Amino acid sequence: MRRRWFPSLPLTLTILAFWLVMNDAFNPAHVAFGCLLGWVIPLFATRLDREFARIGHLRGVPRLLGHVLWDILVSNLVVARQVLGRESAIHPGFVWYPLEIDNIHGIAALTSMITLTPGTLTATLSQDRKYLLIHVFHLDDRDALVAGIKERYERPLMEIFP
């Protein structure tokens, strides 16, 4: 019965948290409307998406968020230095990234993390969900880029989304 009215409690709480973060004021009306959104959106989402998010171990979430925030900070500085430097020193490129994760929710989280990091952008997901096409602002070493994403983002996401 709870599953029928609240199909995903983590999604409900996430929607509520994001709603409160996006508003500049914290008051009972915003909390009430966030609760309403957190209740209604998962109800409709379950009708649209038949692939439910399976949540595994959450113990790696703080470390993963730390990696993402650190990488965003460092990448901002690196991209700013590259933009202000010689244009001829920039070597953009595309990389087909081989995916190990097969959970669509984990893939969505991975693409978001890649796109949030300055200097990288997820361009497309292959039809078979086995590869991501990533655009890189400055590509030095394809193998190092792939290994870094696998180690810092994809493997922790595979624990979260088995």
TORGULUM-166631 format. One record per residue: residue in three letters; z, y, x of N, C-alpha, C, O, CB in turn. Coordinates in steps of 0.2 Angstrom, whole numbers, padded with zeros to 4 digits, always signed. Each point is the difference from the previous one (the first is absolute). Glycine has a CB too. Layout:
alaZYXZYXZYXZYXZYX...
This chain:
met+0000-0006+0004+0000+0006-0004+0000+0006+0004-0004+0005-0001+0010-0011-0008arg-0002+0006+0015+0000+0006+0004-0006+0001+0003-0003+0006+0001+0015-0008+0002arg-0016-0003-0001-0006+0000+0003-0006+0003-0004-0004+0004+0002+0007-0014+0005arg-0002+0009-0014-0005+0003-0004+0001+0008-0001-0005+0003+0000+0006-0014-0006trp+0005+0013+0006+0001+0007+0000+0001+0004+0006-0002+0006+0001+0008-0008-0011phe-0004-0002+0016+0000+0003+0006-0004-0005+0005+0003-0004+0003+0008+0011-0005pro-0018-0006+0002-0003-0005+0004+0001+0000+0008+0000-0005+0003-0009+0005-0012ser+0011+0006+0011+0001+0000+0008+0006+0006+0001-0002+0005+0000-0010-0009+0003leu+0018+0001-0003+0005+0005+0002-0001+0004+0006+0001+0006+0000+0007-0014-0006pro-0010+0005+0012-0001+0004+0006-0006+0005-0002+0001+0006+0003+0002-0015+0004leu-0008+0008-0010-0005+0005-0002+0003+0005-0004-0002+0006+0001-0007-0014+0000thr+0013+0007-0006+0003+0005-0004+0004+0004+0004+0000+0006-0001+0001-0014-0009leu+0003+0006+0014+0005+0004+0005-0004+0004+0004+0002+0006+0002+0007-0015-0003thr-0015+0006+0004-0004+0004+0004-0003+0006-0003-0001+0005+0003-0002-0015+0003ile+0000+0009-0012-0003+0005-0004+0005+0006-0001-0001+0006+0000-0007-0015-0006leu+0014+0007+0004+0006+0004-0002+0001+0004+0007+0001+0007-0001+0004-0014-0008ala-0004+0004+0014+0001+0004+0007-0005+0004+0001+0001+0006+0002+0005-0015+0002phe-0013+0007-0004-0005+0005+0002+0000+0006-0005-0002+0005+0002-0005-0015+0003trp+0008+0009-0011+0000+0005-0005+0005+0005+0002-0001+0006-0001-0003-0014-0008leu+0010+0006+0010+0005+0005+0002-0001+0003+0007+0002+0006+0001+0006-0013-0007val-0011+0004+0010-0002+0003+0007-0006+0005-0001+0001+0006+0003+0003-0016+0003met-0008+0009-0011-0006+0005-0001+0002+0006-0003-0003+0005+0000-0004-0015-0001asn+0013+0010-0003+0002+0006-0004+0005+0004+0005+0003-0003+0004-0004-0003-0015asp+0001+0012+0010+0004+0004+0004+0007+0002-0003+0004+0003+0004-0015+0002+0000ala+0012-0008-0010+0006+0001-0003+0003-0007-0002-0004-0004-0002+0001+0016-0002phe+0010-0013+0005+0003-0006-0002+0004+0001-0006+0005+0004+0000-0005-0008+0012asn-0002+0002-0018+0004+0001-0006-0001-0005-0005-0004-0005+0001+0003+0017+0000pro+0005-0013-0006+0000-0006-0005-0007-0001-0003-0002-0005-0001+0014+0007-0001ala-0016+0004+0001-0006-0001-0003-0005-0003+0004-0004-0005-0002+0006+0015-0004his-0002-0009+0013-0004-0003+0005+0002-0007+0000-0005-0005+0001+0003+0016+0005val+0008-0013-0005+0002-0007+0000-0002-0004-0006-0002-0005+0001+0012+0009+0006ala-0009-0001-0013-0002-0003-0006-0008-0002+0000-0002-0005-0002+0012+0011-0004phe-0014+0000+0008-0007-0001+0000-0002-0005+0005-0005-0004-0001+0004+0015-0003gly+0004-0011+0010-0001-0005+0005+0001-0007-0002-0003-0005+0001+0006+0014+0007cys+0003-0010-0012+0002-0007-0003-0006-0002-0005-0002-0006+0000+0015+0009+0002leu-0015+0002-0006-0005-0002-0005-0007-0002+0004-0003-0005-0002+0008+0013-0006leu-0007-0004+0013-0006-0002+0004+0001-0007+0003-0004-0004+0000+0002+0016+0002gly+0008-0013+0001+0002-0006+0004+0000-0006-0005-0001-0006+0002+0008+0012+0006trp-0006-0005-0015+0000-0005-0005-0007-0001-0002-0002-0006-0001+0014+0008-0002val-0016+0003+0001-0006-0001-0003-0006-0002+0005-0004-0004-0002+0008+0013-0006ile-0004-0006+0014-0005-0001+0005-0001-0008+0002-0005-0003-0001+0006+0015+0005pro+0005-0015-0003-0001-0007+0002-0002-0005-0006-0003-0005+0001+0012+0007+0007leu-0007+0001-0014-0002-0004-0006-0008+0000-0001-0003-0005-0001+0014+0008-0005phe-0014+0003+0007-0007+0000+0000-0003-0003+0007-0006-0003-0001+0006+0013-0006ala+0003-0009+0012-0003-0003+0006+0000-0008+0000-0005-0003+0003+0010+0013+0003thr+0000-0013-0009-0001-0007-0001-0006-0003-0004-0002-0005+0001+0015+0005+0000arg-0015+0005-0006-0006-0002-0003-0006+0001+0004-0005-0004-0002+0011+0007-0009leu-0006+0001+0015-0006+0002+0004-0001-0005+0007-0005-0002+0001+0006+0014-0005asp+0005-0013+0007+0000-0004+0006+0003-0007-0001+0006+0000-0002-0005+0011+0008arg-0004-0016-0005+0002-0007-0001+0003-0003+0006+0003-0005+0000-0011+0004-0009glu+0007+0005+0015+0003-0002+0006+0007+0003+0001+0000+0006+0002-0012-0008+0003phe+0017-0001-0006+0007+0003+0000+0002+0000+0007-0001-0004+0004+0004+0000-0015ala+0001+0009+0013+0003+0001+0006+0006-0005+0001+0004+0001-0003-0008+0012+0003arg+0003-0017+0005+0005-0004+0002+0004+0003+0006-0003+0002+0005-0003-0013-0009ile+0012+0012+0003+0005+0003+0005+0003-0005+0004+0004-0004-0003-0003+0014-0004gly-0001-0010+0013+0003-0005+0005+0007+0003+0002+0004+0003-0003-0015-0008+0006his+0011+0005+0004+0006+0003+0003-0001+0008+0001-0005+0002+0003+0007-0013+0003leu+0003+0014-0008+0000+0008+0001+0004+0002+0006+0000+0006+0002-0001-0005-0014arg+0003-0005+0016+0004+0002+0006-0004+0003+0005+0003+0004+0004+0004-0013-0005gly-0014+0008+0001-0004+0004+0005-0002+0007-0002-0004+0003+0004+0000-0014+0000val+0005+0013-0010-0002+0006-0003+0002+0006+0004-0004+0004+0002+0004-0009-0013pro+0007+0006+0013+0002+0006+0004-0004+0000+0007-0002+0006+0002+0013-0007-0008arg-0012-0004+0009-0004+0000+0006-0007+0002-0001-0003+0003+0004+0011-0012+0001leu-0011+0006-0010-0007+0002-0001-0001+0007-0002-0004+0003+0003+0002-0015-0007leu+0007+0015+0000+0000+0007-0002+0001+0004+0007-0004+0005+0001+0008-0007-0013gly+0000+0000+0016+0001+0003+0006-0006+0000+0005-0002+0005+0003+0014-0008-0004his-0016-0002+0001-0006-0001+0004-0005+0005-0003-0004+0004+0003+0006-0016+0000val-0003+0012-0010-0005+0004-0003+0002+0008+0001-0005+0004+0002+0003-0013-0011leu+0008+0011+0008+0002+0007+0001-0001+0002+0007-0003+0005+0002+0011-0006-0011trp-0006-0003+0014-0001+0001+0007-0008+0001+0002-0002+0004+0003+0013-0010+0000asp-0015+0001-0006-0007+0000+0002-0003+0006-0003-0005+0003+0003+0005-0015-0003ile+0002+0014-0006-0002+0007-0003+0001+0006+0004-0004+0004+0001+0005-0009-0012leu+0005+0005+0014+0002+0006+0004-0004+0000+0006-0003+0005+0002+0015-0006-0007val-0012-0005+0009-0004+0000+0006-0007+0001-0001-0003+0004+0004+0011-0012+0000ser-0011+0005-0009-0007+0001-0002-0002+0007-0001-0005+0003+0002+0005-0014-0006asn+0005+0015+0001-0002+0007-0002+0000+0004+0007-0005+0004+0001+0011-0005-0012leu-0002-0001+0016+0000+0004+0006-0007-0002+0004-0003+0004+0003+0016-0004-0003val-0014-0007+0000-0006-0002+0004-0006+0003-0003-0005+0002+0003+0011-0013-0001val-0007+0011-0009-0006+0002-0003-0001+0008+0001-0005+0002+0001+0006-0011-0010ala+0005+0012+0009+0000+0008+0001-0002+0001+0007-0004+0005+0001+0013-0003-0009arg-0007-0006+0013-0002+0001+0007-0008-0001+0000-0003+0003+0004+0015-0007+0000gln-0014-0002-0007-0007-0001+0000-0005+0005-0003-0005+0002+0003+0008-0014-0003val+0000+0015-0005-0004+0005-0004-0001+0006+0004-0005+0003+0000+0009-0008-0011leu+0002+0007+0015+0000+0006+0004-0003-0001+0006-0002+0005+0004+0012-0002-0010gly-0012-0009+0008-0003-0002+0007-0007+0000-0001-0003+0003-0004+0013-0009+0007arg-0013+0003+0002-0008+0000+0001-0002-0005-0005+0002-0005-0001-0002+0008+0013glu-0006+0000-0016-0003-0004-0005-0003-0007+0003+0000-0005-0003-0002+0016-0004ser-0001-0010+0013-0003-0006+0003+0005-0005+0002-0002-0006+0001-0007+0014+0003ala+0015-0007-0004+0005-0005+0001+0002-0004-0006+0004-0005+0001+0001+0012+0008ile-0007-0005-0015+0001-0004-0006-0005-0005-0001-0006+0001+0000+0012+0009-0005his-0004-0016+0004-0004-0006-0002+0001-0003-0006+0004-0005+0000-0005+0003+0012pro-0001+0004-0018+0001-0003-0006-0003-0007-0001-0005-0001+0004+0006+0013-0009gly+0001-0016+0001-0003-0006-0001+0003-0004-0006+0005+0002-0003-0007-0003+0015phe-0001-0004-0014+0002-0005-0006+0002-0006+0003-0003-0003+0005-0005+0009-0013val+0013-0009+0005+0002-0007+0002+0001-0004-0006+0003+0002-0005+0003+0003+0015trp-0009-0011-0010+0002-0005-0005+0006-0004+0002+0000-0003+0005-0012+0002-0008tyr+0017+0002-0001+0007-0002+0001+0001-0007-0003-0001+0000-0007+0005+0012+0008pro-0003-0018+0002+0001-0006-0003+0007-0001-0004+0005+0001+0004-0013-0006+0004leu+0008+0004-0014+0006+0000-0004+0003-0007+0001-0003-0005-0001-0001+0014-0007glu+0011-0010+0009+0003-0006-0001+0004+0000-0007+0000-0005-0003+0001+0004+0016ile+0001+0007-0015+0003+0000-0007-0005-0001-0005-0005+0003+0000+0014+0005+0005asp-0007-0011-0010-0004-0001-0006+0002+0002-0007-0003+0000-0005-0001-0010+0011asn+0010+0013-0006+0003+0003-0006-0003+0007-0001+0001+0004+0005+0010-0011-0003ile-0014+0008-0007-0003+0006-0001+0005+0006+0000-0002+0006+0002-0007-0012-0009his+0015+0005+0005+0005+0006+0000+0002+0001+0008+0001+0006+0002+0003-0009-0014gly-0004-0002+0016+0001+0001+0007-0006+0003+0003+0001+0005+0005+0007-0015-0005ile-0014+0009-0002-0006+0003+0003+0000+0007-0002-0002+0004+0004-0004-0015-0005ala+0008+0013-0005+0000+0007-0002+0005+0004+0004-0001+0005+0001-0002-0009-0013ala+0009+0001+0013+0005+0003+0004-0003+0001+0007+0001+0005+0003+0009-0010-0010leu-0013+0000+0010-0003+0001+0007-0005+0005+0000+0000+0004+0005+0002-0016-0003thr-0007+0012-0007-0005+0006+0000+0003+0007-0001-0002+0004+0003-0006-0013-0007ser+0014+0009+0001+0003+0007-0001+0003+0002+0007+0000+0005+0002+0003-0008-0014met+0001-0002+0015+0003+0002+0006-0005+0002+0006+0001+0004+0003+0008-0012-0006ile-0015+0004+0003-0005+0002+0004-0003+0007-0001-0001+0004+0004-0002-0016-0003thr+0002+0013-0007-0003+0007-0002+0005+0005+0000-0002+0006+0002-0005-0012-0010leu+0013+0005+0008+0005+0005+0001+0001+0002+0007+0002+0006+0001+0004-0010-0011thr-0008+0000+0014+0001+0001+0007-0006+0005+0003-0006-0003-0001+0012-0008+0003pro-0005+0017+0000-0006+0004+0002-0004-0003+0005+0003-0003+0005+0004+0013-0007gly-0013-0010+0002-0005-0002+0004-0003-0007-0002-0005-0002+0003+0011+0008+0006thr-0003-0009-0014-0003-0006-0003-0001+0001-0007+0004+0003-0004+0002-0010+0013leu-0011+0003-0012-0001+0000-0007-0003-0006-0002-0005-0003+0003+0003+0015-0003thr+0004-0015-0006-0002-0006-0002-0006+0001-0004+0000+0004-0005+0011-0009+0005ala-0017+0003+0001-0007+0001-0003-0001-0005-0006-0002+0003-0005-0002+0002+0016thr+0005-0011-0010-0002-0005-0005+0004-0007+0001+0002-0001+0006-0013+0007-0008leu+0011-0009-0003+0003-0007+0001-0006-0005-0002-0004+0001-0005+0016+0002+0002ser-0013-0008+0007-0006-0005-0001+0001-0003-0007+0006-0001-0002-0008-0001+0014gln-0003+0000-0015+0000-0004-0007+0005-0006+0001+0003-0001-0005-0015+0005+0002asp+0012-0007+0008+0004-0006+0001+0007+0001+0002+0004-0005+0001-0014-0001+0002arg+0012+0012-0002+0007+0002+0002+0002-0002+0007+0006-0001+0001-0003+0001-0013lys-0008-0001+0016+0002-0003+0007-0001+0006+0005+0003-0001+0006-0007-0010-0010tyr+0001+0016+0003-0001+0006+0005+0001+0007-0004-0002+0001-0005-0006-0009+0012leu+0011+0012-0002+0000+0007-0002-0004+0004+0005-0001-0002+0006+0012+0001-0011leu-0015+0006+0002-0004+0004+0004+0004+0006+0002+0002+0004-0005-0013-0008+0000ile+0013+0005+0011+0004+0006+0002-0004+0005+0004-0003-0002+0005+0013-0005-0006his-0010+0013-0001-0003+0006+0004+0006+0002+0005+0005+0002-0002-0014+0001-0007val+0007-0002+0015+0005+0002+0005-0003+0007+0003-0006+0000+0002+0010-0012+0001phe+0000+0017-0003-0002+0006+0003-0002+0000+0007-0005+0003+0003+0013+0003-0011his-0004-0010+0012-0001-0001+0007+0002-0007+0002+0005-0002+0000-0003+0014+0003leu-0008-0016-0002+0001-0007+0002-0001-0001+0007-0005+0000+0003+0001-0003-0014asp+0010+0001+0014+0000-0002+0007-0001-0008+0001-0005-0002+0003+0012+0012+0000asp-0003-0014-0007+0000-0007+0001+0001-0003-0007+0005+0000-0003+0000+0001+0015arg-0010-0005-0014+0000-0003-0007+0005-0005+0000+0004+0000-0005-0016+0002+0004asp+0013-0006+0006+0005-0006+0000+0007+0003+0000+0004-0003-0004-0012-0004+0010ala+0009+0012-0003+0007+0003+0000+0001+0003-0006+0006-0001-0003-0007+0004+0015leu-0004+0000-0016+0001+0003-0006+0002-0006-0005+0005+0001-0004-0013+0009+0006val+0004-0015-0002+0001-0006-0005+0007-0003+0002+0004-0001-0005-0016-0001+0004ala+0014+0001+0007+0006-0003+0002+0006+0004-0003+0005-0002-0002-0010-0003+0012gly+0004+0012-0009+0006+0005-0002+0001+0000-0007+0006-0001-0003-0009+0008+0012ile-0002-0007-0013+0000+0000-0007+0003-0007-0003+0005+0000-0004-0015+0008+0003lys+0008-0014+0004+0003-0006-0002+0007-0001+0002+0004-0002-0004-0015-0003+0006glu+0013+0008+0004+0007-0001+0002+0005+0005-0004+0005-0002-0002-0009-0002+0013arg+0002+0010-0012+0004+0005-0002+0000+0001-0008+0005+0001-0003-0007+0005+0013tyr-0004-0008-0013+0000+0001-0008-0001-0007-0003+0003-0002-0005-0008+0013+0007glu-0001-0015+0000-0002-0005-0004+0006-0006+0000+0001-0003-0006-0013+0006+0008arg+0014-0005+0003+0005-0005+0001+0006+0001-0004+0003-0004-0004-0007+0001+0015pro+0007+0009-0011+0006+0002-0004-0002+0000-0008+0004-0002-0004+0001+0009+0014leu-0011-0005-0011-0002+0000-0007-0001-0007-0003+0001-0001-0006-0007+0012+0008met+0004-0016+0003+0000-0007-0002+0007-0003-0002+0000-0004-0004-0011+0003+0011glu+0016+0004-0004+0007-0002-0002+0002+0003-0007+0003-0004-0004+0000+0002+0016ile-0005+0008-0013+0001+0003-0006-0004-0003-0006+0003-0001-0006+0000+0012+0012phe-0009-0012-0005-0005-0002-0005-0003-0007+0002-0005+0000+0003+0002+0012-0006pro+0007-0017+0002-0002-0007+0002-0006-0002-0004-0003-0006+0002+0014+0003+0001
